[in-house]
Amino acid sequence: MDAAYESFWRLGFRRASVDSIAARAGLTKRTVYAYFRSKDDLLAAVLQRYEELAELRLGHIGDRLPADRIGLIDSFFGQLGGWASATPRWSGSGFTRLVVELADLPGHPARAIARRAKAKTELWLAERLAKASVKNARERSREIMLLTEGAMALTLIHGGRNYIDAAASVARRLVRTR
């Protein structure tokens, strides 16, 4: 699973081969296929594990969020910026990148897993915004998710954290005025 995750993360689904995943894991291709019927099944298992890890990561992020609305936004985007700055070869959200790569396969199980993970993140954020007395917390959460995803994509394109900082600035205005 770790070898497949690393391969999919670094190379993308289409460029990662079962041969390279097996070699990275120190296994034969035949052994991989003894556990997973296809590369798609392996990807689904990896994403389900990644979804569990993402939930743990959200818990860790949430533990460090202040209760006030501006502090919450500053911490949320600050942690995103720290992740982007500290991770060598940072490449944004694996779920987002994967769905973009599989855009021509709307029924692919990986897309459903990614959709579920993003929905959980949006709900998680809405709950925190509601606790911080932000009006229309679900709507603000959706808007902040748009800002977050856009910031990650533009950070990948341009490098640096300017887009993360700009998204944080807009998010602060959203939670102040609405």
MONOR-V718198 format. One record per residue. N is the residue number from 0. RES is the residue in one small letter. SS is DSSP state (A for helix, B for strand, O for the rest). OMEGA is omega in whole degrees, 0 to 359 (* if undefined). D_LAST is the distance of its C-alpha to the last C-alpha in whole Angstrom. Layout:
n->N res->RES ss->SS omega->OMEGA d_last->D_LAST
n->N res->RES ss->SS omega->OMEGA d_last->D_LAST
//
This chain:
n->0 res->m ss->O omega->180 d_last->44
n->1 res->d ss->A omega->180 d_last->43
n->2 res->a ss->A omega->179 d_last->45
n->3 res->a ss->A omega->178 d_last->43
n->4 res->y ss->A omega->181 d_last->40
n->5 res->e ss->A omega->180 d_last->41
n->6 res->s ss->A omega->179 d_last->43
n->7 res->f ss->A omega->181 d_last->40
n->8 res->w ss->A omega->185 d_last->37
n->9 res->r ss->A omega->188 d_last->40
n->10 res->l ss->A omega->189 d_last->41
n->11 res->g ss->O omega->185 d_last->39
n->12 res->f ss->O omega->187 d_last->40
n->13 res->r ss->O omega->182 d_last->43
n->14 res->r ss->O omega->178 d_last->44
n->15 res->a ss->O omega->179 d_last->45
n->16 res->s ss->O omega->177 d_last->48
n->17 res->v ss->A omega->176 d_last->49
n->18 res->d ss->A omega->182 d_last->52
n->19 res->s ss->A omega->177 d_last->50
n->20 res->i ss->A omega->179 d_last->48
n->21 res->a ss->A omega->179 d_last->51
n->22 res->a ss->A omega->179 d_last->53
n->23 res->r ss->A omega->181 d_last->50
n->24 res->a ss->A omega->183 d_last->50
n->25 res->g ss->O omega->181 d_last->54
n->26 res->l ss->O omega->171 d_last->55
n->27 res->t ss->O omega->177 d_last->56
n->28 res->k ss->A omega->180 d_last->55
n->29 res->r ss->A omega->179 d_last->57
n->30 res->t ss->A omega->178 d_last->55
n->31 res->v ss->A omega->181 d_last->52
n->32 res->y ss->A omega->174 d_last->53
n->33 res->a ss->A omega->181 d_last->54
n->34 res->y ss->A omega->183 d_last->51
n->35 res->f ss->O omega->182 d_last->49
n->36 res->r ss->O omega->185 d_last->50
n->37 res->s ss->O omega->175 d_last->48
n->38 res->k ss->A omega->177 d_last->46
n->39 res->d ss->A omega->178 d_last->43
n->40 res->d ss->A omega->177 d_last->44
n->41 res->l ss->A omega->178 d_last->44
n->42 res->l ss->A omega->179 d_last->40
n->43 res->a ss->A omega->179 d_last->39
n->44 res->a ss->A omega->179 d_last->40
n->45 res->v ss->A omega->182 d_last->39
n->46 res->l ss->A omega->176 d_last->35
n->47 res->q ss->A omega->177 d_last->35
n->48 res->r ss->A omega->179 d_last->36
n->49 res->y ss->A omega->178 d_last->34
n->50 res->e ss->A omega->177 d_last->31
n->51 res->e ss->A omega->179 d_last->33
n->52 res->l ss->A omega->178 d_last->32
n->53 res->a ss->A omega->177 d_last->29
n->54 res->e ss->A omega->177 d_last->28
n->55 res->l ss->A omega->179 d_last->30
n->56 res->r ss->A omega->177 d_last->28
n->57 res->l ss->A omega->176 d_last->25
n->58 res->g ss->A omega->179 d_last->26
n->59 res->h ss->A omega->178 d_last->27
n->60 res->i ss->A omega->181 d_last->24
n->61 res->g ss->A omega->179 d_last->22
n->62 res->d ss->A omega->183 d_last->25
n->63 res->r ss->O omega->181 d_last->24
n->64 res->l ss->O omega->173 d_last->20
n->65 res->p ss->O omega->182 d_last->19
n->66 res->a ss->O omega->182 d_last->18
n->67 res->d ss->O omega->188 d_last->15
n->68 res->r ss->A omega->181 d_last->12
n->69 res->i ss->A omega->177 d_last->13
n->70 res->g ss->A omega->179 d_last->16
n->71 res->l ss->A omega->180 d_last->16
n->72 res->i ss->A omega->180 d_last->14
n->73 res->d ss->A omega->180 d_last->17
n->74 res->s ss->A omega->180 d_last->20
n->75 res->f ss->A omega->181 d_last->19
n->76 res->f ss->A omega->175 d_last->19
n->77 res->g ss->A omega->178 d_last->22
n->78 res->q ss->A omega->176 d_last->24
n->79 res->l ss->A omega->179 d_last->23
n->80 res->g ss->A omega->177 d_last->25
n->81 res->g ss->A omega->178 d_last->27
n->82 res->w ss->A omega->181 d_last->28
n->83 res->a ss->A omega->183 d_last->29
n->84 res->s ss->A omega->189 d_last->31
n->85 res->a ss->A omega->185 d_last->33
n->86 res->t ss->O omega->177 d_last->34
n->87 res->p ss->O omega->180 d_last->37
n->88 res->r ss->O omega->180 d_last->37
n->89 res->w ss->O omega->183 d_last->33
n->90 res->s ss->O omega->175 d_last->32
n->91 res->g ss->O omega->182 d_last->29
n->92 res->s ss->O omega->178 d_last->28
n->93 res->g ss->A omega->179 d_last->31
n->94 res->f ss->A omega->181 d_last->30
n->95 res->t ss->A omega->180 d_last->28
n->96 res->r ss->A omega->181 d_last->31
n->97 res->l ss->A omega->180 d_last->33
n->98 res->v ss->A omega->177 d_last->31
n->99 res->v ss->A omega->180 d_last->32
n->100 res->e ss->A omega->182 d_last->35
n->101 res->l ss->O omega->184 d_last->36
n->102 res->a ss->O omega->181 d_last->34
n->103 res->d ss->O omega->179 d_last->37
n->104 res->l ss->O omega->187 d_last->38
n->105 res->p ss->O omega->181 d_last->35
n->106 res->g ss->O omega->183 d_last->37
n->107 res->h ss->O omega->182 d_last->37
n->108 res->p ss->A omega->179 d_last->37
n->109 res->a ss->A omega->179 d_last->35
n->110 res->r ss->A omega->179 d_last->32
n->111 res->a ss->A omega->179 d_last->32
n->112 res->i ss->A omega->179 d_last->32
n->113 res->a ss->A omega->179 d_last->29
n->114 res->r ss->A omega->179 d_last->27
n->115 res->r ss->A omega->180 d_last->27
n->116 res->a ss->A omega->179 d_last->26
n->117 res->k ss->A omega->178 d_last->23
n->118 res->a ss->A omega->177 d_last->22
n->119 res->k ss->A omega->179 d_last->23
n->120 res->t ss->A omega->180 d_last->21
n->121 res->e ss->A omega->178 d_last->18
n->122 res->l ss->A omega->177 d_last->18
n->123 res->w ss->A omega->180 d_last->19
n->124 res->l ss->A omega->179 d_last->16
n->125 res->a ss->A omega->178 d_last->14
n->126 res->e ss->A omega->179 d_last->16
n->127 res->r ss->A omega->177 d_last->16
n->128 res->l ss->A omega->178 d_last->12
n->129 res->a ss->A omega->178 d_last->12
n->130 res->k ss->A omega->178 d_last->15
n->131 res->a ss->O omega->178 d_last->13
n->132 res->s ss->O omega->174 d_last->11
n->133 res->v ss->O omega->178 d_last->8
n->134 res->k ss->O omega->179 d_last->6
n->135 res->n ss->O omega->186 d_last->8
n->136 res->a ss->A omega->180 d_last->9
n->137 res->r ss->A omega->178 d_last->12
n->138 res->e ss->A omega->180 d_last->10
n->139 res->r ss->A omega->178 d_last->8
n->140 res->s ss->A omega->179 d_last->12
n->141 res->r ss->A omega->179 d_last->13
n->142 res->e ss->A omega->179 d_last->12
n->143 res->i ss->A omega->174 d_last->13
n->144 res->m ss->A omega->176 d_last->16
n->145 res->l ss->A omega->178 d_last->16
n->146 res->l ss->A omega->181 d_last->16
n->147 res->t ss->A omega->181 d_last->18
n->148 res->e ss->A omega->178 d_last->21
n->149 res->g ss->A omega->179 d_last->21
n->150 res->a ss->A omega->179 d_last->21
n->151 res->m ss->A omega->181 d_last->24
n->152 res->a ss->A omega->182 d_last->26
n->153 res->l ss->A omega->174 d_last->26
n->154 res->t ss->A omega->176 d_last->27
n->155 res->l ss->A omega->183 d_last->30
n->156 res->i ss->A omega->188 d_last->31
n->157 res->h ss->A omega->186 d_last->30
n->158 res->g ss->O omega->181 d_last->31
n->159 res->g ss->O omega->184 d_last->29
n->160 res->r ss->O omega->181 d_last->26
n->161 res->n ss->A omega->182 d_last->25
n->162 res->y ss->A omega->176 d_last->22
n->163 res->i ss->A omega->178 d_last->21
n->164 res->d ss->A omega->178 d_last->20
n->165 res->a ss->A omega->178 d_last->18
n->166 res->a ss->A omega->178 d_last->16
n->167 res->a ss->A omega->179 d_last->16
n->168 res->s ss->A omega->179 d_last->15
n->169 res->v ss->A omega->180 d_last->12
n->170 res->a ss->A omega->177 d_last->11
n->171 res->r ss->A omega->178 d_last->10
n->172 res->r ss->A omega->179 d_last->8
n->173 res->l ss->A omega->184 d_last->6
n->174 res->v ss->A omega->177 d_last->6
n->175 res->r ss->A omega->194 d_last->6
n->176 res->t ss->A omega->187 d_last->4
n->177 res->r ss->O omega->* d_last->0
//
